[in-house]
Amino acid sequence: MTRAGTFLREYEADIRTFADLRSALDETRPDAVFHLAAQSLVRLSYLRPLDTLQTNVSGTANLLQAVVELGLPCNLVIVTSDKCYENREWVHGLPGNRILWAGTTSTP
């Protein structure tokens, strides 16, 4: 069994700062990027909508742009939360035969 630190490197930075993000990607040339950065607090998004938009939308765009500019042939795993989909107050999870489309509710 190998240690995760052998293969994984962690960077902490503001995803809204394109130059820092691009620099980290250029330095590491990753095979995969797991994007979990987000402002996911709904109430805070009402109080600070511009900050939320810049983090969630511009931050993701910065990541995509940096990967394109650097010509990185890496896998991107972009994680989101259920808060970006319509809350139907279901007591069960999403049925396995339903497909999620970005920014929309599920469709049959």
N, CA, C and O atoms as CSV, one atom per row, in Angstrom:
chain,resi,resn,atom,element,x,y,z
A,1,MET,N,N,0.848,-1.170,0.000
A,1,MET,CA,C,0.000,0.000,0.000
A,1,MET,C,C,0.903,1.246,0.000
A,1,MET,O,O,1.850,1.330,0.782
A,2,THR,N,N,0.608,2.186,-0.861
A,2,THR,CA,C,1.398,3.406,-0.939
A,2,THR,C,C,0.725,4.520,-0.150
A,2,THR,O,O,-0.466,4.455,0.153
A,3,ARG,N,N,1.496,5.524,0.170
A,3,ARG,CA,C,0.968,6.675,0.901
A,3,ARG,C,C,0.367,7.678,-0.088
A,3,ARG,O,O,0.931,7.919,-1.156
A,4,ALA,N,N,-0.775,8.256,0.274
A,4,ALA,CA,C,-1.452,9.210,-0.618
A,4,ALA,C,C,-0.564,10.399,-0.944
A,4,ALA,O,O,-0.640,10.936,-2.049
A,5,GLY,N,N,0.274,10.819,-0.011
A,5,GLY,CA,C,1.155,11.962,-0.236
A,5,GLY,C,C,2.147,11.747,-1.362
A,5,GLY,O,O,2.696,12.709,-1.899
A,6,THR,N,N,2.380,10.510,-1.720
A,6,THR,CA,C,3.274,10.195,-2.819
A,6,THR,C,C,2.677,10.655,-4.143
A,6,THR,O,O,3.396,11.064,-5.054
A,7,PHE,N,N,1.349,10.584,-4.236
A,7,PHE,CA,C,0.660,10.878,-5.485
A,7,PHE,C,C,-0.167,12.152,-5.451
A,7,PHE,O,O,-0.475,12.715,-6.502
A,8,LEU,N,N,-0.525,12.609,-4.284
A,8,LEU,CA,C,-1.432,13.746,-4.150
A,8,LEU,C,C,-0.708,14.976,-3.619
A,8,LEU,O,O,0.150,14.885,-2.740
A,9,ARG,N,N,-1.069,16.113,-4.167
A,9,ARG,CA,C,-0.567,17.385,-3.661
A,9,ARG,C,C,-1.758,18.285,-3.423
A,9,ARG,O,O,-2.665,18.364,-4.251
A,10,GLU,N,N,-1.753,18.943,-2.325
A,10,GLU,CA,C,-2.852,19.824,-1.960
A,10,GLU,C,C,-2.401,21.274,-2.056
A,10,GLU,O,O,-1.322,21.640,-1.589
A,11,TYR,N,N,-3.249,22.091,-2.670
A,11,TYR,CA,C,-2.990,23.529,-2.763
A,11,TYR,C,C,-4.181,24.264,-2.198
A,11,TYR,O,O,-5.328,23.913,-2.471
A,12,GLU,N,N,-3.909,25.271,-1.419
A,12,GLU,CA,C,-4.980,26.107,-0.906
A,12,GLU,C,C,-4.796,27.505,-1.474
A,12,GLU,O,O,-3.766,28.145,-1.263
A,13,ALA,N,N,-5.800,27.965,-2.191
A,13,ALA,CA,C,-5.750,29.281,-2.824
A,13,ALA,C,C,-7.174,29.723,-3.118
A,13,ALA,O,O,-8.115,28.936,-3.012
A,14,ASP,N,N,-7.321,30.966,-3.480
A,14,ASP,CA,C,-8.624,31.501,-3.851
A,14,ASP,C,C,-8.864,31.169,-5.321
A,14,ASP,O,O,-8.145,31.650,-6.197
A,15,ILE,N,N,-9.862,30.361,-5.583
A,15,ILE,CA,C,-10.134,29.909,-6.957
A,15,ILE,C,C,-10.499,31.065,-7.873
A,15,ILE,O,O,-10.455,30.933,-9.097
A,16,ARG,N,N,-10.861,32.198,-7.281
A,16,ARG,CA,C,-11.207,33.375,-8.083
A,16,ARG,C,C,-9.967,34.082,-8.619
A,16,ARG,O,O,-10.081,34.966,-9.468
A,17,THR,N,N,-8.780,33.706,-8.134
A,17,THR,CA,C,-7.527,34.322,-8.565
A,17,THR,C,C,-6.902,33.455,-9.663
A,17,THR,O,O,-6.194,32.488,-9.383
A,18,PHE,N,N,-7.177,33.818,-10.905
A,18,PHE,CA,C,-6.766,33.013,-12.053
A,18,PHE,C,C,-5.263,32.751,-12.080
A,18,PHE,O,O,-4.846,31.615,-12.310
A,19,ALA,N,N,-4.447,33.764,-11.853
A,19,ALA,CA,C,-2.992,33.606,-11.966
A,19,ALA,C,C,-2.455,32.564,-10.986
A,19,ALA,O,O,-1.596,31.762,-11.352
A,20,ASP,N,N,-2.946,32.564,-9.754
A,20,ASP,CA,C,-2.493,31.591,-8.764
A,20,ASP,C,C,-2.930,30.181,-9.134
A,20,ASP,O,O,-2.164,29.227,-8.996
A,21,LEU,N,N,-4.158,30.059,-9.600
A,21,LEU,CA,C,-4.685,28.761,-10.000
A,21,LEU,C,C,-3.898,28.205,-11.184
A,21,LEU,O,O,-3.514,27.036,-11.196
A,22,ARG,N,N,-3.667,29.056,-12.173
A,22,ARG,CA,C,-2.916,28.627,-13.362
A,22,ARG,C,C,-1.493,28.219,-12.992
A,22,ARG,O,O,-0.968,27.229,-13.503
A,23,SER,N,N,-0.878,28.986,-12.105
A,23,SER,CA,C,0.486,28.693,-11.672
A,23,SER,C,C,0.571,27.334,-10.967
A,23,SER,O,O,1.490,26.556,-11.222
A,24,ALA,N,N,-0.380,27.054,-10.090
A,24,ALA,CA,C,-0.386,25.773,-9.384
A,24,ALA,C,C,-0.561,24.614,-10.369
A,24,ALA,O,O,0.100,23.583,-10.240
A,25,LEU,N,N,-1.447,24.784,-11.347
A,25,LEU,CA,C,-1.653,23.733,-12.341
A,25,LEU,C,C,-0.429,23.559,-13.239
A,25,LEU,O,O,-0.079,22.437,-13.606
A,26,ASP,N,N,0.214,24.656,-13.587
A,26,ASP,CA,C,1.402,24.590,-14.436
A,26,ASP,C,C,2.549,23.902,-13.694
A,26,ASP,O,O,3.300,23.124,-14.282
A,27,GLU,N,N,2.675,24.192,-12.411
A,27,GLU,CA,C,3.747,23.600,-11.601
A,27,GLU,C,C,3.555,22.094,-11.421
A,27,GLU,O,O,4.524,21.336,-11.456
A,28,THR,N,N,2.323,21.666,-11.231
A,28,THR,CA,C,2.068,20.258,-10.916
A,28,THR,C,C,1.732,19.393,-12.124
A,28,THR,O,O,1.978,18.187,-12.101
A,29,ARG,N,N,1.173,19.987,-13.180
A,29,ARG,CA,C,0.770,19.244,-14.382
A,29,ARG,C,C,0.001,17.969,-13.987
A,29,ARG,O,O,0.448,16.861,-14.284
A,30,PRO,N,N,-1.133,18.125,-13.329
A,30,PRO,CA,C,-1.836,16.962,-12.766
A,30,PRO,C,C,-2.489,16.070,-13.815
A,30,PRO,O,O,-2.800,16.502,-14.924
A,31,ASP,N,N,-2.684,14.823,-13.432
A,31,ASP,CA,C,-3.443,13.880,-14.243
A,31,ASP,C,C,-4.939,14.048,-13.987
A,31,ASP,O,O,-5.769,13.733,-14.839
A,32,ALA,N,N,-5.265,14.553,-12.790
A,32,ALA,CA,C,-6.667,14.740,-12.410
A,32,ALA,C,C,-6.770,15.915,-11.456
A,32,ALA,O,O,-5.860,16.182,-10.671
A,33,VAL,N,N,-7.901,16.615,-11.537
A,33,VAL,CA,C,-8.192,17.722,-10.629
A,33,VAL,C,C,-9.576,17.475,-10.050
A,33,VAL,O,O,-10.536,17.247,-10.786
A,34,PHE,N,N,-9.671,17.523,-8.726
A,34,PHE,CA,C,-10.947,17.414,-8.035
A,34,PHE,C,C,-11.320,18.803,-7.560
A,34,PHE,O,O,-10.694,19.343,-6.648
A,35,HIS,N,N,-12.330,19.376,-8.172
A,35,HIS,CA,C,-12.767,20.746,-7.874
A,35,HIS,C,C,-13.942,20.684,-6.898
A,35,HIS,O,O,-15.057,20.316,-7.268
A,36,LEU,N,N,-13.666,21.053,-5.641
A,36,LEU,CA,C,-14.692,21.043,-4.615
A,36,LEU,C,C,-14.908,22.440,-4.041
A,36,LEU,O,O,-15.643,22.598,-3.066
A,37,ALA,N,N,-14.286,23.440,-4.624
A,37,ALA,CA,C,-14.407,24.800,-4.096
A,37,ALA,C,C,-15.770,25.373,-4.432
A,37,ALA,O,O,-16.199,25.347,-5.586
A,38,ALA,N,N,-16.442,25.886,-3.426
A,38,ALA,CA,C,-17.750,26.493,-3.663
A,38,ALA,C,C,-18.199,27.277,-2.446
A,38,ALA,O,O,-17.739,27.046,-1.327
A,39,GLN,N,N,-19.088,28.191,-2.684
A,39,GLN,CA,C,-19.819,28.855,-1.610
A,39,GLN,C,C,-21.201,28.226,-1.681
A,39,GLN,O,O,-22.004,28.574,-2.546
A,40,SER,N,N,-21.478,27.297,-0.770
A,40,SER,CA,C,-22.705,26.503,-0.872
A,40,SER,C,C,-23.773,26.854,0.159
A,40,SER,O,O,-24.810,26.193,0.222
A,41,LEU,N,N,-23.539,27.863,0.949
A,41,LEU,CA,C,-24.525,28.239,1.966
A,41,LEU,C,C,-25.609,29.108,1.335
A,41,LEU,O,O,-25.342,30.229,0.902
A,42,VAL,N,N,-26.815,28.593,1.288
A,42,VAL,CA,C,-27.906,29.268,0.588
A,42,VAL,C,C,-28.188,30.641,1.184
A,42,VAL,O,O,-28.304,31.619,0.444
A,43,ARG,N,N,-28.297,30.731,2.482
A,43,ARG,CA,C,-28.599,32.040,3.104
A,43,ARG,C,C,-27.501,33.057,2.830
A,43,ARG,O,O,-27.781,34.228,2.575
A,44,LEU,N,N,-26.254,32.609,2.882
A,44,LEU,CA,C,-25.151,33.517,2.577
A,44,LEU,C,C,-25.208,33.956,1.116
A,44,LEU,O,O,-24.839,35.086,0.796
A,45,SER,N,N,-25.659,33.086,0.239
A,45,SER,CA,C,-25.748,33.456,-1.175
A,45,SER,C,C,-26.759,34.584,-1.390
A,45,SER,O,O,-26.599,35.391,-2.306
A,46,TYR,N,N,-27.788,34.645,-0.561
A,46,TYR,CA,C,-28.750,35.748,-0.644
A,46,TYR,C,C,-28.148,37.047,-0.116
A,46,TYR,O,O,-28.442,38.130,-0.621
A,47,LEU,N,N,-27.315,36.926,0.891
A,47,LEU,CA,C,-26.685,38.110,1.479
A,47,LEU,C,C,-25.506,38.613,0.656
A,47,LEU,O,O,-25.234,39.813,0.617
A,48,ARG,N,N,-24.806,37.686,-0.006
A,48,ARG,CA,C,-23.613,38.043,-0.779
A,48,ARG,C,C,-23.652,37.366,-2.146
A,48,ARG,O,O,-22.818,36.511,-2.443
A,49,PRO,N,N,-24.617,37.748,-2.972
A,49,PRO,CA,C,-24.776,37.056,-4.263
A,49,PRO,C,C,-23.580,37.206,-5.196
A,49,PRO,O,O,-23.226,36.258,-5.897
A,50,LEU,N,N,-22.957,38.368,-5.217
A,50,LEU,CA,C,-21.822,38.554,-6.121
A,50,LEU,C,C,-20.646,37.677,-5.712
A,50,LEU,O,O,-20.006,37.069,-6.570
A,51,ASP,N,N,-20.353,37.600,-4.421
A,51,ASP,CA,C,-19.275,36.712,-3.955
A,51,ASP,C,C,-19.573,35.258,-4.320
A,51,ASP,O,O,-18.685,34.519,-4.747
A,52,THR,N,N,-20.823,34.862,-4.149
A,52,THR,CA,C,-21.221,33.492,-4.468
A,52,THR,C,C,-21.041,33.217,-5.955
A,52,THR,O,O,-20.492,32.182,-6.333
A,53,LEU,N,N,-21.494,34.125,-6.790
A,53,LEU,CA,C,-21.354,33.972,-8.235
A,53,LEU,C,C,-19.882,33.907,-8.645
A,53,LEU,O,O,-19.496,33.069,-9.460
A,54,GLN,N,N,-19.073,34.786,-8.081
A,54,GLN,CA,C,-17.652,34.805,-8.438
A,54,GLN,C,C,-16.952,33.517,-8.031
A,54,GLN,O,O,-16.107,33.006,-8.766
A,55,THR,N,N,-17.300,32.998,-6.868
A,55,THR,CA,C,-16.675,31.754,-6.413
A,55,THR,C,C,-17.150,30.567,-7.240
A,55,THR,O,O,-16.342,29.802,-7.768
A,56,ASN,N,N,-18.461,30.421,-7.346
A,56,ASN,CA,C,-19.009,29.217,-7.962
A,56,ASN,C,C,-18.914,29.204,-9.478
A,56,ASN,O,O,-18.617,28.164,-10.066
A,57,VAL,N,N,-19.157,30.322,-10.111
A,57,VAL,CA,C,-19.156,30.353,-11.580
A,57,VAL,C,C,-17.790,30.789,-12.116
A,57,VAL,O,O,-17.177,30.073,-12.907
A,58,SER,N,N,-17.321,31.945,-11.693
A,58,SER,CA,C,-16.031,32.427,-12.201
A,58,SER,C,C,-14.888,31.515,-11.771
A,58,SER,O,O,-13.949,31.298,-12.536
A,59,GLY,N,N,-14.960,30.982,-10.561
A,59,GLY,CA,C,-13.914,30.069,-10.097
A,59,GLY,C,C,-13.828,28.829,-10.960
A,59,GLY,O,O,-12.734,28.395,-11.323
A,60,THR,N,N,-14.977,28.255,-11.292
A,60,THR,CA,C,-14.992,27.083,-12.166
A,60,THR,C,C,-14.505,27.449,-13.562
A,60,THR,O,O,-13.761,26.687,-14.180
A,61,ALA,N,N,-14.919,28.612,-14.064
A,61,ALA,CA,C,-14.443,29.074,-15.376
A,61,ALA,C,C,-12.930,29.276,-15.363
A,61,ALA,O,O,-12.255,28.950,-16.340
A,62,ASN,N,N,-12.393,29.808,-14.272
A,62,ASN,CA,C,-10.940,29.968,-14.154
A,62,ASN,C,C,-10.232,28.624,-14.266
A,62,ASN,O,O,-9.221,28.505,-14.958
A,63,LEU,N,N,-10.762,27.619,-13.587
A,63,LEU,CA,C,-10.162,26.288,-13.650
A,63,LEU,C,C,-10.191,25.751,-15.078
A,63,LEU,O,O,-9.178,25.263,-15.579
A,64,LEU,N,N,-11.327,25.836,-15.723
A,64,LEU,CA,C,-11.441,25.344,-17.096
A,64,LEU,C,C,-10.514,26.105,-18.044
A,64,LEU,O,O,-9.868,25.498,-18.899
A,65,GLN,N,N,-10.446,27.421,-17.899
A,65,GLN,CA,C,-9.586,28.235,-18.762
A,65,GLN,C,C,-8.113,27.895,-18.556
A,65,GLN,O,O,-7.355,27.802,-19.521
A,66,ALA,N,N,-7.712,27.711,-17.312
A,66,ALA,CA,C,-6.315,27.375,-17.030
A,66,ALA,C,C,-5.942,26.025,-17.640
A,66,ALA,O,O,-4.858,25.878,-18.203
A,67,VAL,N,N,-6.822,25.057,-17.532
A,67,VAL,CA,C,-6.565,23.736,-18.115
A,67,VAL,C,C,-6.428,23.840,-19.637
A,67,VAL,O,O,-5.556,23.211,-20.236
A,68,VAL,N,N,-7.293,24.635,-20.248
A,68,VAL,CA,C,-7.236,24.815,-21.707
A,68,VAL,C,C,-5.951,25.536,-22.110
A,68,VAL,O,O,-5.246,25.093,-23.016
A,69,GLU,N,N,-5.647,26.648,-21.435
A,69,GLU,CA,C,-4.442,27.420,-21.782
A,69,GLU,C,C,-3.171,26.600,-21.632
A,69,GLU,O,O,-2.243,26.738,-22.430
A,70,LEU,N,N,-3.124,25.756,-20.623
A,70,LEU,CA,C,-1.925,24.961,-20.378
A,70,LEU,C,C,-1.901,23.677,-21.207
A,70,LEU,O,O,-0.902,22.957,-21.220
A,71,GLY,N,N,-2.998,23.398,-21.891
A,71,GLY,CA,C,-3.067,22.180,-22.695
A,71,GLY,C,C,-2.956,20.923,-21.863
A,71,GLY,O,O,-2.349,19.943,-22.294
A,72,LEU,N,N,-3.535,20.940,-20.677
A,72,LEU,CA,C,-3.442,19.789,-19.782
A,72,LEU,C,C,-4.420,18.685,-20.199
A,72,LEU,O,O,-5.624,18.923,-20.292
A,73,PRO,N,N,-3.910,17.502,-20.446
A,73,PRO,CA,C,-4.794,16.382,-20.766
A,73,PRO,C,C,-5.238,15.678,-19.483
A,73,PRO,O,O,-5.034,14.474,-19.327
A,74,CYS,N,N,-5.844,16.433,-18.566
A,74,CYS,CA,C,-6.192,15.859,-17.270
A,74,CYS,C,C,-7.700,15.658,-17.138
A,74,CYS,O,O,-8.495,16.280,-17.843
A,75,ASN,N,N,-8.060,14.784,-16.227
A,75,ASN,CA,C,-9.461,14.563,-15.901
A,75,ASN,C,C,-9.897,15.599,-14.886
A,75,ASN,O,O,-9.168,15.891,-13.938
A,76,LEU,N,N,-11.078,16.154,-15.078
A,76,LEU,CA,C,-11.640,17.113,-14.134
A,76,LEU,C,C,-12.859,16.491,-13.474
A,76,LEU,O,O,-13.757,15.993,-14.153
A,77,VAL,N,N,-12.887,16.521,-12.161
A,77,VAL,CA,C,-14.047,16.070,-11.407
A,77,VAL,C,C,-14.578,17.308,-10.703
A,77,VAL,O,O,-13.966,17.805,-9.758
A,78,ILE,N,N,-15.710,17.799,-11.165
A,78,ILE,CA,C,-16.284,19.025,-10.617
A,78,ILE,C,C,-17.469,18.628,-9.746
A,78,ILE,O,O,-18.473,18.108,-10.232
A,79,VAL,N,N,-17.330,18.885,-8.458
A,79,VAL,CA,C,-18.319,18.464,-7.474
A,79,VAL,C,C,-19.234,19.633,-7.148
A,79,VAL,O,O,-18.781,20.769,-7.005
A,80,THR,N,N,-20.508,19.349,-7.033
A,80,THR,CA,C,-21.480,20.369,-6.663
A,80,THR,C,C,-22.323,19.828,-5.514
A,80,THR,O,O,-22.080,18.727,-5.020
A,81,SER,N,N,-23.283,20.584,-5.107
A,81,SER,CA,C,-24.162,20.121,-4.031
A,81,SER,C,C,-25.595,20.069,-4.533
A,81,SER,O,O,-25.911,20.560,-5.617
A,82,ASP,N,N,-26.446,19.470,-3.732
A,82,ASP,CA,C,-27.860,19.405,-4.088
A,82,ASP,C,C,-28.521,20.773,-4.022
A,82,ASP,O,O,-29.654,20.927,-4.479
A,83,LYS,N,N,-27.847,21.761,-3.468
A,83,LYS,CA,C,-28.436,23.092,-3.301
A,83,LYS,C,C,-28.620,23.831,-4.622
A,83,LYS,O,O,-29.344,24.825,-4.672
A,84,CYS,N,N,-27.981,23.367,-5.686
A,84,CYS,CA,C,-28.138,24.040,-6.975
A,84,CYS,C,C,-29.305,23.477,-7.776
A,84,CYS,O,O,-29.582,23.940,-8.882
A,85,TYR,N,N,-29.986,22.484,-7.226
A,85,TYR,CA,C,-31.138,21.898,-7.888
A,85,TYR,C,C,-32.398,22.237,-7.115
A,85,TYR,O,O,-32.342,22.564,-5.929
A,86,GLU,N,N,-33.506,22.161,-7.773
A,86,GLU,CA,C,-34.780,22.466,-7.136
A,86,GLU,C,C,-35.002,21.564,-5.924
A,86,GLU,O,O,-34.867,20.344,-6.014
A,87,ASN,N,N,-35.341,22.171,-4.800
A,87,ASN,CA,C,-35.610,21.421,-3.580
A,87,ASN,C,C,-37.069,21.003,-3.587
A,87,ASN,O,O,-37.962,21.835,-3.428
A,88,ARG,N,N,-37.307,19.731,-3.768
A,88,ARG,CA,C,-38.679,19.223,-3.793
A,88,ARG,C,C,-39.073,18.600,-2.463
A,88,ARG,O,O,-40.152,18.019,-2.343
A,89,GLU,N,N,-38.201,18.718,-1.457
A,89,GLU,CA,C,-38.455,18.175,-0.123
A,89,GLU,C,C,-38.753,16.676,-0.158
A,89,GLU,O,O,-39.572,16.181,0.617
A,90,TRP,N,N,-38.083,15.958,-1.062
A,90,TRP,CA,C,-38.258,14.520,-1.127
A,90,TRP,C,C,-37.640,13.868,0.100
A,90,TRP,O,O,-36.615,14.335,0.596
A,91,VAL,N,N,-38.237,12.816,0.587
A,91,VAL,CA,C,-37.672,12.082,1.711
A,91,VAL,C,C,-36.750,10.971,1.215
A,91,VAL,O,O,-36.036,10.357,2.009
A,92,HIS,N,N,-36.761,10.712,-0.080
A,92,HIS,CA,C,-35.912,9.677,-0.666
A,92,HIS,C,C,-34.863,10.340,-1.557
A,92,HIS,O,O,-34.990,11.514,-1.905
A,93,GLY,N,N,-33.856,9.605,-1.913
A,93,GLY,CA,C,-32.838,10.113,-2.817
A,93,GLY,C,C,-33.323,10.156,-4.249
A,93,GLY,O,O,-34.441,9.742,-4.555
A,94,LEU,N,N,-32.481,10.655,-5.112
A,94,LEU,CA,C,-32.813,10.711,-6.530
A,94,LEU,C,C,-32.843,9.297,-7.097
A,94,LEU,O,O,-31.885,8.547,-6.912
A,95,PRO,N,N,-33.921,8.912,-7.784
A,95,PRO,CA,C,-33.988,7.564,-8.358
A,95,PRO,C,C,-32.824,7.313,-9.314
A,95,PRO,O,O,-32.380,8.226,-10.010
A,96,GLY,N,N,-32.334,6.079,-9.347
A,96,GLY,CA,C,-31.178,5.729,-10.159
A,96,GLY,C,C,-31.370,5.878,-11.647
A,96,GLY,O,O,-30.384,5.932,-12.382
A,97,ASN,N,N,-32.605,5.947,-12.123
A,97,ASN,CA,C,-32.839,6.065,-13.551
A,97,ASN,C,C,-33.047,7.502,-14.004
A,97,ASN,O,O,-33.494,7.733,-15.127
A,98,ARG,N,N,-32.731,8.471,-13.152
A,98,ARG,CA,C,-32.903,9.879,-13.489
A,98,ARG,C,C,-31.539,10.486,-13.809
A,98,ARG,O,O,-30.532,10.111,-13.209
A,99,ILE,N,N,-31.510,11.404,-14.736
A,99,ILE,CA,C,-30.271,12.058,-15.155
A,99,ILE,C,C,-30.281,13.504,-14.683
A,99,ILE,O,O,-31.292,14.192,-14.824
A,100,LEU,N,N,-29.175,13.972,-14.126
A,100,LEU,CA,C,-29.053,15.358,-13.725
A,100,LEU,C,C,-28.404,16.149,-14.843
A,100,LEU,O,O,-27.406,15.716,-15.420
A,101,TRP,N,N,-28.959,17.288,-15.145
A,101,TRP,CA,C,-28.368,18.193,-16.126
A,101,TRP,C,C,-27.869,19.408,-15.369
A,101,TRP,O,O,-28.552,19.884,-14.462
A,102,ALA,N,N,-26.719,19.915,-15.709
A,102,ALA,CA,C,-26.096,21.027,-14.989
A,102,ALA,C,C,-27.051,22.216,-14.884
A,102,ALA,O,O,-27.602,22.677,-15.884
A,103,GLY,N,N,-27.233,22.696,-13.671
A,103,GLY,CA,C,-28.034,23.882,-13.450
A,103,GLY,C,C,-29.527,23.680,-13.576
A,103,GLY,O,O,-30.283,24.651,-13.568
A,104,THR,N,N,-29.969,22.437,-13.693
A,104,THR,CA,C,-31.413,22.178,-13.831
A,104,THR,C,C,-31.834,21.096,-12.857
A,104,THR,O,O,-31.001,20.501,-12.172
A,105,THR,N,N,-33.094,20.852,-12.801
A,105,THR,CA,C,-33.585,19.718,-12.025
A,105,THR,C,C,-33.392,18.453,-12.838
A,105,THR,O,O,-32.999,18.509,-14.003
A,106,SER,N,N,-33.659,17.348,-12.242
A,106,SER,CA,C,-33.488,16.070,-12.948
A,106,SER,C,C,-34.594,15.896,-13.980
A,106,SER,O,O,-35.675,16.472,-13.861
A,107,THR,N,N,-34.299,15.093,-14.990
A,107,THR,CA,C,-35.288,14.809,-16.044
A,107,THR,C,C,-35.427,13.308,-16.179
A,107,THR,O,O,-34.459,12.576,-15.970
A,108,PRO,N,N,-36.613,12.837,-16.524
A,108,PRO,CA,C,-36.798,11.378,-16.670
A,108,PRO,C,C,-36.059,10.838,-17.865
A,108,PRO,O,O,-36.108,9.637,-18.130
